[in-house]
Amino acid sequence: LTGELPNIEEFPNLLELEIDHTDVTGPLSNLGTTSGEEMVILTTGNTKMGGEIPEFIGKYPRLMIFDSSDAELTGTLPESLKSLKLRRVDLRGNPFKCDIPDWATFTKATCKPENVFEEEPIIISTPNENNDEKKSSIKAAKKVSIIVDGMSKCPDMKKAEAYMDEVLKDLADIVDYKIGFIGKVEPKLPTGVFSMHGQPE
């Protein structure tokens, strides 16, 4: 699926718009205010949407899922997002303007420092073909954030953790690594949390 996101204000009863992992471009402002009156799911992740998140998205009254991760979004986050009662939101992987406000931590939004190459380089060593060490440098204004969300008894999660263990042996100094648990608060269960692999997890 390619092309620019059309103006869809003519569809006020649209419930879901899922165009993630496509070559559709933006801007998100083409959604319009009336198109969101009934919208429940909006996913535009892994696209070339670009531009800023319009203020009116935070005023979609029924929106429950908003995923626009890795969509080349820029600018600042509209404060109207605070009023949404979202079940899931993911805005990570976009070069938003720093700093991300404290109220927006729930969005997982990331930012790109304006002067990313002005700080002192971090020196790492990489082996060459003769197994000798040669110096190479990378420049970073701050550590790279990596968040891995999963379930402790999931085979794929165990593989991901093992892989990251190897990565961190060389890059621990420049990586801010966090592990998140996927579950759902359920007061009726003994642990108070529902997990796909049962209560032992």
PAZAPA-4460 file (N, C-alpha, C; in steps of 0.05 Angstrom, whole numbers, plus 32768, in hexadecimal, padded with zeros to 4 digits):
% residues 201
    n_x    n_y    n_z   ca_x   ca_y   ca_z    c_x    c_y    c_z   seq   type   mol
   8011   7FE8   8000   8000   8000   8000   8012   8019   8000     1      L     A
   800E   802A   7FED   801F   8042   7FEA   800D   805B   7FE7     2      T     A
   801A   8072   7FE4   800C   808B   7FE0   8009   809B   7FFA     3      G     A
   7FFD   80B2   7FF7   7FF8   80C4   800D   7FDD   80BE   801A     4      E     A
   7FDD   80C0   8035   7FC4   80BC   8044   7FB0   80D1   803A     5      L     A
   7F99   80C7   8030   7F85   80DB   8025   7F76   80E8   803C     6      P     A
   7F69   80FE   8035   7F58   810B   8049   7F3F   80FA   804D     7      N     A
   7F3B   80F0   8065   7F25   80DD   806A   7F10   80E9   807C     8      I     A
   7F0D   8103   807B   7EF8   810F   808B   7EDC   8108   8082     9      E     A
   7EDA   80FD   806A   7EC0   80F5   805F   7EB6   80DA   806C    10      E     A
   7EC7   80CE   807D   7EBF   80B5   8089   7EBE   80B7   80A7    11      F     A
   7EAA   80C5   80B2   7EA8   80CA   80CF   7EA3   80B1   80DF    12      P     A
   7E99   809C   80D2   7E93   8083   80E1   7EAA   806E   80DF    13      N     A
   7EC1   8077   80D6   7ED8   8065   80D4   7EE1   805C   80F0    14      L     A
   7EE1   8041   80F4   7EE8   8036   810E   7F06   802F   8111    15      L     A
   7F12   8024   80FB   7F2E   801C   80FC   7F3C   8025   80E4    16      E     A
   7F55   802E   80E8   7F67   8035   80D2   7F82   8028   80D8    17      L     A
   7F88   8013   80CB   7FA1   8004   80D0   7FB2   8003   80B6    18      E     A
   7FC5   8014   80B5   7FD6   8016   809D   7FF4   8013   80A5    19      I     A
   7FF9   8006   80BB   8015   8002   80C4   8023   7FEF   80B1    20      D     A
   803E   7FF2   80B0   804F   7FE2   809F   8047   7FE5   8081    21      H     A
   8042   7FFD   8079   803C   8003   805D   804E   801A   8054    22      T     A
   804C   8022   803B   805C   8038   8031   804B   8051   802E    23      D     A
   8035   8052   803E   8024   806A   803E   8032   8081   804C    24      V     A
   802F   8099   8040   803B   80B1   804C   8025   80C3   8058    25      T     A
   802D   80D7   8067   801A   80E7   8075   8012   8100   8065    26      G     A
   800A   8114   8074   800B   8116   8091   7FF3   810C   809F    27      P     A
   7FF5   8108   80BA   7FDF   80FF   80CA   7FC8   8113   80CA    28      L     A
   7FCE   812C   80C5   7FB9   8140   80C5   7FA4   813B   80B0    29      S     A
   7FAA   8129   809C   7F96   8122   8088   7F7F   8113   8094    30      N     A
   7F82   8108   80AC   7F6D   80F9   80B9   7F55   810B   80BD    31      L     A
   7F5A   8123   80C6   7F44   8136   80CB   7F37   8131   80E6    32      G     A
   7F28   8144   80EF   7F1B   8142   8109   7F02   8130   8109    33      T     A
   7EF2   8131   80F4   7ED9   8122   80F5   7EDE   8104   80F1    34      T     A
   7EF4   80FC   80E4   7EF9   80E0   80DF   7EFE   80D1   80F8    35      S     A
   7F05   80DF   810E   7F0B   80D1   8127   7EF5   80CF   813B    36      G     A
   7EDD   80D7   8133   7EC7   80D7   8146   7EC0   80BB   8150    37      E     A
   7EC4   80A7   813E   7EBE   808B   8146   7ED6   8079   8146    38      E     A
   7EEE   8084   813F   7F05   8074   813B   7F0F   8067   8156    39      M     A
   7F14   804D   8154   7F1D   803E   816C   7F3A   8036   8169    40      V     A
   7F43   802F   8151   7F5E   8026   814C   7F6B   8037   8136    41      I     A
   7F83   8041   813C   7F92   8050   8128   7FAF   8047   812A    42      L     A
   7FB8   8038   8115   7FD3   802F   8115   7FE1   8037   80FA    43      T     A
   7FF6   8047   80FD   8005   8050   80E6   8023   804B   80EA    44      T     A
   8029   8037   80FA   8045   8032   8101   8055   8026   80E9    45      G     A
   806F   802B   80E9   8081   8022   80D4   8078   802B   80B8    46      N     A
   8072   8045   80B7   806C   8052   809D   807D   806B   809A    47      T     A
   8079   807A   8085   8087   8093   8081   8074   80AA   8085    48      K     A
   8063   80A8   8099   804E   80BB   809E   8059   80D8   80A0    49      M     A
   806E   80DC   80B0   807B   80F6   80B3   8068   810B   80BE    50      G     A
   8074   8123   80C3   8065   8139   80CE   805F   8136   80EB    51      G     A
   804E   8147   80F6   8047   8147   8112   802D   8139   8118    52      E     A
   8029   8132   8131   8010   8127   813A   7FFD   813E   813E    53      I     A
   7FE7   813F   812F   7FD4   8156   8132   7FC6   8155   814D    54      P     A
   7FC0   816D   8157   7FB3   8170   8170   7F98   8161   8172    55      E     A
   7F8A   815F   815B   7F6F   8154   815C   7F6F   8136   8161    56      F     A
   7F85   8128   815D   7F85   810B   8163   7F80   8106   8181    57      I     A
   7F8A   8118   8191   7F85   8115   81AE   7F68   811A   81B6    58      G     A
   7F57   8121   81A2   7F3B   8127   81A8   7F29   8112   819B    59      K     A
   7F35   80FC   8192   7F25   80E5   8187   7F19   80D7   81A0    60      Y     A
   7EFF   80D9   81A5   7EF3   80D1   81BE   7EF4   80B3   81C3    61      P     A
   7EF4   80A2   81AE   7EF3   8085   81B2   7F0D   8077   81AC    62      R     A
   7F22   8085   81A6   7F3B   8079   819E   7F47   8069   81B5    63      L     A
   7F4D   804F   81B0   7F58   803D   81C4   7F74   8034   81BE    64      M     A
   7F7B   8032   81A4   7F95   8029   819B   7FA1   803D   8188    65      I     A
   7FB8   8047   818E   7FC6   805B   817D   7FE3   8053   817B    66      F     A
   7FEA   8047   8164   8006   803F   815F   8010   804D   8147    67      D     A
   8023   805F   814B   8030   806D   8135   804E   806D   813A    68      S     A
   8058   8055   8142   8074   8052   8147   8084   8050   812D    69      S     A
   809C   805A   812D   80AE   8059   8115   80A0   8064   80FC    70      D     A
   8093   807B   80FF   8084   8086   80E9   8090   80A1   80E0    71      A     A
   80A8   80A7   80E9   80B6   80C0   80E1   80A7   80D9   80EA    72      E     A
   8099   80D7   8101   808B   80EE   810B   809E   8101   8119    73      L     A
   8098   811B   8118   80AA   812F   8123   809A   8143   8134    74      T     A
   80A8   8158   813D   809A   816D   814D   8097   8165   816A    75      G     A
   8083   8170   8176   807D   816B   8193   8063   815B   8195    76      T     A
   805F   814F   81AC   8046   813F   81B1   8030   8152   81B9    77      L     A
   8019   8150   81AD   8003   8162   81B5   7FF8   815A   81D1    78      P     A
   7FF3   816E   81E2   7FEA   8168   81FD   7FCE   815C   81FD    79      E     A
   7FC0   815D   81E7   7FA5   8151   81E6   7FA6   8133   81E9    80      S     A
   7FBE   8127   81E5   7FC1   810A   81E8   7FBB   8102   8205    81      L     A
   7FC0   8114   8218   7FBC   810E   8234   7F9F   8107   823A    82      K     A
   7F8C   8110   822B   7F70   810C   8231   7F66   80F1   8226    83      S     A
   7F76   80E3   8216   7F6D   80C9   820B   7F6F   80B3   8220    84      L     A
   7F5C   80A0   821E   7F5C   8089   8230   7F64   8071   821F    85      K     A
   7F7E   8070   8218   7F88   805C   8205   7F8F   8042   8213    86      L     A
   7F89   802B   8206   7F92   8011   8210   7FAE   800C   8208    87      R     A
   7FB5   8016   81F0   7FD0   8012   81E6   7FD8   802A   81D5    88      R     A
   7FF0   8034   81DA   7FFB   804A   81CA   8019   8045   81C7    89      V     A
   8023   804A   81AF   8040   8046   81AA   8049   805A   8196    90      D     A
   805A   806D   819F   8065   8082   818D   8083   8080   818C    91      L     A
   808F   806A   8195   80AC   8068   8195   80B7   8067   8179    92      R     A
   80D1   806D   8177   80DF   806C   815D   80DB   8084   814B    93      G     A
   80CF   809A   8156   80CC   80B2   8146   80DE   80C8   8150    94      N     A
   80E9   80D8   813E   80FB   80EE   8147   80EC   8107   8150    95      P     A
   80DC   8104   8166   80CF   811B   8171   80E3   812F   817C    96      F     A
   80DA   8147   8180   80EB   815C   818C   80EF   8156   81A9    97      K     A
   8108   8158   81B2   810E   8154   81CF   8108   816D   81DF    98      C     A
   8101   816A   81F8   80FE   8152   8207   80E1   8149   8207    99      D     A
   80DD   812E   820A   80C2   8124   820C   80B7   812C   8227   100      I     A
   80A0   8138   8229   8095   8141   8243   808F   8129   8255   101      P     A
   8090   812E   826F   808B   8119   8283   8070   810B   827F   102      D     A
   805B   811B   8278   8041   8110   8276   803E   80FC   825F   103      W     A
   8052   80FC   824C   8050   80EC   8234   805F   80D1   8236   104      A     A
   8068   80CA   824D   8077   80B1   8250   8067   8099   8247   105      T     A
   804D   809A   824B   803C   8084   8244   803B   807E   8226   106      F     A
   8044   8092   8215   8043   808F   81F8   805C   8080   81EE   107      T     A
   8070   807C   81FF   8089   8070   81F7   8098   8080   81E1   108      K     A
   8091   809A   81DF   809C   80AB   81CA   80BA   80AF   81CF   109      A     A
   80C9   80B1   81B9   80E6   80B6   81BA   80EB   80D1   81AC   110      T     A
   8103   80DB   81B0   8109   80F5   81A3   8126   80F4   8198   111      C     A
   812B   8107   8187   8145   810A   817A   8152   8124   8182   112      K     A
   8168   8123   8191   8176   813C   8199   817E   814C   8180   113      P     A
   817C   8166   8181   8183   8177   816A   81A0   8176   8164   114      E     A
   81B1   8175   8179   81CE   8176   8175   81DA   815B   817C   115      N     A
   81D1   8146   816F   81D8   812B   8177   81F6   8125   8173   116      V     A
   8204   8134   8162   8220   812D   815D   8234   8140   816B   117      F     A
   822B   814F   817E   823D   8163   818A   824A   8158   81A3   118      E     A
   8242   8142   81AE   824E   8138   81C7   8266   8127   81C0   119      E     A
   8275   8120   81D5   828D   8110   81D2   8286   80F4   81C7   120      E     A
   8296   80EA   81B5   8290   80CF   81AA   8294   80B9   81BF   121      P     A
   8285   80A4   81BC   8289   808C   81CC   829A   8079   81BC   122      I     A
   82B0   8070   81C7   82C2   805F   81B8   82BC   8042   81BD   123      I     A
   82B8   8032   81A8   82B5   8015   81AB   82CA   8007   819A   124      I     A
   82CF   7FEF   81A0   82E3   7FDF   8192   82D5   7FCA   8181   125      S     A
   82DE   7FC6   8169   82D3   7FB1   8158   82EB   7FA1   814C   126      T     A
   82E9   7F86   814C   82FF   7F76   8141   8300   7F78   8123   127      P     A
   8319   7F78   8118   831C   7F77   80FB   8321   7F5A   80F2   128      N     A
   8328   7F56   80D9   832B   7F3B   80CE   8342   7F2D   80DB   129      E     A
   8356   7F3A   80E5   836D   7F2E   80F1   836A   7F2A   810F   130      N     A
   8351   7F2E   8119   834A   7F2C   8135   8359   7F40   8147   131      N     A
   8365   7F54   813A   8370   7F6A   8149   835A   7F7D   814F   132      D     A
   835E   7F8F   8162   8349   7FA3   8168   8350   7FBD   815A   133      E     A
   833B   7FC8   814E   833E   7FE2   8143   8328   7FF4   814F   134      K     A
   832E   800D   8152   831C   8020   815E   8309   802C   814A   135      K     A
   82F0   802D   8151   82DC   803C   8141   82CC   804C   8155   136      S     A
   82C0   8061   814C   82B1   8072   815E   8295   8077   8154   137      S     A
   8282   807A   8166   8268   8082   815F   8261   8099   8172   138      I     A
   8251   80AC   8169   824A   80C3   8178   822D   80C2   8181   139      K     A
   8228   80C7   8199   820C   80C6   81A3   8208   80DB   81B9   140      A     A
   81F2   80E9   81B8   81EC   80FD   81CC   81E3   80F0   81E6   141      A     A
   81D7   80D8   81E4   81CF   80C9   81FC   81CC   80AC   81F4   142      K     A
   81C7   809B   8207   81C5   807F   8201   81AD   8078   81EF   143      K     A
   81B1   8063   81E0   819B   805A   81CF   8188   8049   81E0   144      V     A
   816E   8050   81DE   815A   8042   81EE   814F   8029   81DF   145      S     A
   8151   8012   81ED   8146   7FF9   81E2   8133   7FEE   81F6   146      I     A
   811A   7FEA   81EE   8106   7FDF   8200   80FB   7FC5   81F3   147      I     A
   80FD   7FAF   8202   80F3   7F95   81F9   80DC   7F8D   820A   148      V     A
   80C4   7F8C   81FF   80AC   7F83   820E   80A6   7F66   8207   149      D     A
   80A0   7F57   821B   8099   7F3B   8216   808F   7F2D   822E   150      G     A
   808D   7F12   822D   8083   7F02   8243   8099   7EEE   824B   151      M     A
   809D   7EEA   8264   80B4   7EDB   826E   80B5   7EBE   8265   152      S     A
   809D   7EB2   8260   809C   7E96   8257   8099   7E93   8239   153      K     A
   809B   7EA9   822A   8099   7EA9   820D   80B4   7EA1   8201   154      C     A
   80B5   7E8C   81F0   80CF   7E83   81E4   80DC   7E99   81D5   155      P     A
   80CD   7EAA   81C7   80D9   7EC0   81B7   80E5   7ED5   81C9   156      D     A
   80D9   7ED9   81E0   80E4   7EED   81F3   80FF   7EE3   81FE   157      M     A
   8100   7EC9   8204   8119   7EBE   820E   8130   7EC1   81F9   158      K     A
   8129   7EBD   81E0   813D   7EC1   81CA   8145   7EDE   81C9   159      K     A
   8132   7EF0   81CC   8138   7F0D   81CA   814B   7F15   81E1   160      A     A
   8145   7F0B   81F9   8156   7F11   8210   8172   7F06   820C   161      E     A
   8174   7EEE   8202   818F   7EE2   81FD   819E   7EF2   81E8   162      A     A
   8190   7EFB   81D4   819D   7F0B   81BF   81A7   7F26   81CB   163      Y     A
   8196   7F33   81DB   819E   7F4C   81E6   81B5   7F49   81FA   164      M     A
   81B7   7F33   8208   81CD   7F2E   8219   81E8   7F2F   820A   165      D     A
   81E7   7F24   81F2   8200   7F25   81E1   8205   7F41   81D7   166      E     A
   81F0   7F4F   81D0   81F4   7F6B   81C6   81FF   7F7D   81DC   167      V     A
   81F5   7F7A   81F4   81FE   7F8B   820A   821A   7F86   8213   168      L     A
   8226   7F6F   820C   8241   7F6A   8213   8254   7F7E   8206   169      K     A
   824C   7F88   81EE   825C   7F9B   81E0   8252   7FB8   81E1   170      D     A
   8237   7FBB   81E5   822B   7FD5   81E3   821D   7FDF   81FC   171      L     A
   8223   7FD3   8212   8215   7FDB   822B   8218   7FF8   8232   172      A     A
   822F   8004   822B   8235   8020   8232   8224   8034   8223   173      D     A
   8219   802C   820C   820A   803F   81FC   81ED   8037   81F9   174      I     A
   81E4   8023   8208   81C8   801A   8205   81BA   801C   8220   175      V     A
   81A2   8027   821F   8190   8027   8237   817B   8012   8232   176      D     A
   8180   7FFA   823E   8170   7FE2   8238   815C   7FDD   824D   177      Y     A
   8143   7FDA   8245   812D   7FD4   8258   811C   7FBD   824E   178      K     A
   8112   7FAD   8261   8100   7F97   825A   80E4   7F9D   8266   179      I     A
   80D0   7F9A   8255   80B5   7F9F   825E   80A5   7F85   825E   180      G     A
   8091   7F82   8270   8081   7F6A   8271   8065   7F70   8265   181      F     A
   805D   7F5E   8253   8043   7F60   8247   802E   7F51   8257   182      I     A
   801B   7F5F   8262   8006   7F53   8272   7FEF   7F66   8275   183      G     A
   7FDB   7F5E   8284   7FC3   7F6E   8288   7FBB   7F6D   82A5   184      K     A
   7FB6   7F84   82B0   7FAD   7F85   82CC   7F91   7F77   82CE   185      V     A
   7F90   7F64   82E0   7F77   7F55   82E4   7F73   7F4F   8302   186      E     A
   7F65   7F60   8310   7F63   7F5E   832E   7F58   7F43   8337   187      P     A
   7F48   7F35   8327   7F3C   7F1C   832F   7F4F   7F05   8330   188      K     A
   7F66   7F07   8324   7F7A   7EF2   8324   7F8B   7EF4   833D   189      L     A
   7F97   7EDD   8345   7FA7   7EDD   835E   7FBE   7EF1   835E   190      P     A
   7FCB   7EF4   8347   7FE2   7F07   8346   7FD9   7F23   833E   191      T     A
   7FC0   7F26   8335   7FB6   7F40   832D   7FBE   7F47   8310   192      G     A
   7FCB   7F34   8302   7FD4   7F39   82E7   7FCE   7F21   82D5   193      V     A
   7FC2   7F26   82BE   7FBE   7F11   82AA   7FD5   7F0F   8297   194      F     A
   7FDF   7EF6   8293   7FF4   7EF2   8280   7FED   7EDA   826E   195      S     A
   7FF6   7EDB   8255   7FEF   7EC7   8241   7FF7   7EAB   824A   196      M     A
   800D   7EA9   8259   8017   7E8F   8261   800F   7E86   827D   197      H     A
   7FFB   7E93   8288   7FF0   7E8B   82A1   7FFC   7E99   82B9   198      G     A
   7FF2   7E93   82D1   7FFA   7EA0   82E9   8017   7E9B   82F1   199      Q     A
   8023   7E83   82EC   803F   7E80   82F3   8051   7E95   82E6   200      P     A
   804A   7E9D   82CE   805A   7EB2   82C0   8057   7ECD   82CF   201      E     A
***
